[in-house]
Amino acid sequence: MRATGLILGATLLLAACGGGAGQATSTPATVAGNTAAASTVTFTADMTAGNEVPAITDAEKTGSGKATITFDVKRDAAGKATSATVSIKATLTGFPTTTEITLAHIHGPAAPGVNAGVVVPFKTDANAPIALTTGGTTFTKDGVVLDKADVLQQILDDPGKFYVNFHSKLHPGGVIRGPLTKT
């Protein structure tokens, strides 16, 4: 009888303290698994006029650029990429002082030498060109949202099928371009 009283007392104490068999408990791993994880993925692109399709052969053929593109990727609890905030910093050099940059994007997917549609727009105001009066410039754009999970996953899986393209007033189809390379 005394043993039954002790067991009953222990059971009541355990229940009062929140313990007991079959109860779910939170651990940091469980809590972390319920929130969207984020990661940063960085790409570069070496852009040349010769990469354009067709290649640029006039005075703007001397232009080139180097871009660093950062994707702050949001992931769901299973680790699947759902969206990203994209930033670019590009240095353009070697252009004639009359060149005006009108647009800048990531295009794809496409095999090398093939043109594709825009998937991430960076400069979309073609009517407000950037004059390269010194033959070059640094272009920076932050906070571009890519919310198409399928396109984002394609870029993460096979970045070489996507390219950065800068367009000029003289070459509205593109003046320099280069494929994404994961760093």
N, C-alpha and C positions, 0 to 999 in steps of 0.2 A: 504494500500500500504506500509505504514511504517512497519507494522507487517511482511509483506512478505519479506521485505528487511532484517529485523532482523533475521528471520528464515533462509533465504538464507545465510547470513553472518555467522551465528552460524554453519550451515551445512558445509560451506567451511572450517571454522576454525577446526571443529571436524575432517573432512577428512584430513586436512593438518597435524594434530597431530597423525594420525594413529588410531583414534577411529572410531566407527560406528557400527551399528547393523550388525550381521552376520559375523563379522571378528573373526577368531580364535586367541586366545592369549595363550601364554605359561605361565604355572605356574610351580613352582618347582615340583609338583606332576606329571604333564604331562611329563616334561623333565626326571624325575626319572623313569617313566614308560617305557621310550624308551631305557633305558640302561639295560644291563644284571646285575641282582642283584647277589651278592655272599653271601655265608654263610659258617660258619665253623661247621662241625659236628664231634664229637669225639667219638671214640669207644675204649673199652679195650678188651683184651682177656687174660684169665688165661689159660696158656698152660701146659699140663702134658703129660707124656709118656702114661699114662693110657687112654687118650682120643684118641690115635691113633687107627686105624682100619687096622690090628689087634693091640691090645695093645702091647707095648714094654715090654719084660720080661727079657732081659739080663742086663748087667751092666749099660746100658744107661737109664734104667727105672727110675733112681733116678733124671734125668734131669727134669727141669721145666722152665717156663718163664712167664713173664708178659709183655704185649705189650700195648702201647697206639698208636692208629692209628687216624690221623687227615685227614679229607677230607675237602679241600677248594672247595666248590661246586659253580660252575657257573650256573646261572639260566637265562632263557630268560625272556622277558617282562611279560609273563603270570605266571612266578614263577616256571616253569618246569625245573628240573635239566637237564643240557645238558652235563656237563663234570665236572671233579674234578681233582685237584692236590692232591696227596695222600702222606703222610709222616708217617713213623713208627719209634718208639723208643721202643726197646725190651731189657729187661734184662733177660739173661739166667743164671741159676745157677744149682748147684748140679750134674753136669755131671762128668763122669770120665775124667781125664786129657788127655786122648787119643782121646777124641771126636773131630771130625772135622765137622763143619756145612758147607753144600754144597749149599743149596737152602733155600729160604724163600718166601712165597706167601700168598695171600688170595685165598682160594678155595671156590667154591659154585656154585649155591645153592645146599644144601643137607640137608636131615633130619639128626638128631643126629645119629652117628654110621655108616654113609654112606659116602663114598669117592666121591669127585667131582673134576672137572677140575679147573685149575688156572684162576682167573679173574683179579688179581692185582699182578704182579711180583715185588718183592723187591730185592732179591738176585738171579741172574740168571746165575752166572759164576761158575758152579759146579766144574770146573777144578781148581779153586782158592779157596780152602776151608779156613774157619776161624778155626784155631786151638784153642781149649779151654784148653790151658795148665794149667790154674788155676781152671778149672772146670766150668768156666762161662765167660761171656762177656756182653758188651752192644753193641747192633747193632742198627745203625741209618741209615735211608735212606730217603731222601727228594726228592721232585720233580717228583714223578712217576705220569704220566698222565693217567687218566682213561677217555677215550673219547667215551665209549659205554654207551649212555644215558639209555638204557634199563637195563643194568647190574647195573649201578649206582642207578637207581630208585629202583631196587629190594633190593639192600643193604640198602638203606635208609628206605624202607618200612618194611623189615623183616631181620634185621641184624643177628638174631640167626641162619639163614640158611646158613651163611657164616662163615668160620673159618680161623684163622691164622695157618700156618703150617711151622715149621722149619724142614729141612731134614738134615740127617747126612750121612757121608760116609758109616757107618755101616748100616744105615737105609735109603736108597735112596727114599723110599716111604713116609717117614716122621718119625721124632723121638719125637716131641712134637706138640700138637695142642690144640686149644681152640676156642670156638665160640665167635663171636663178640657180645659185649653188648654195647648198646648206653649209654653214660654217661650224 
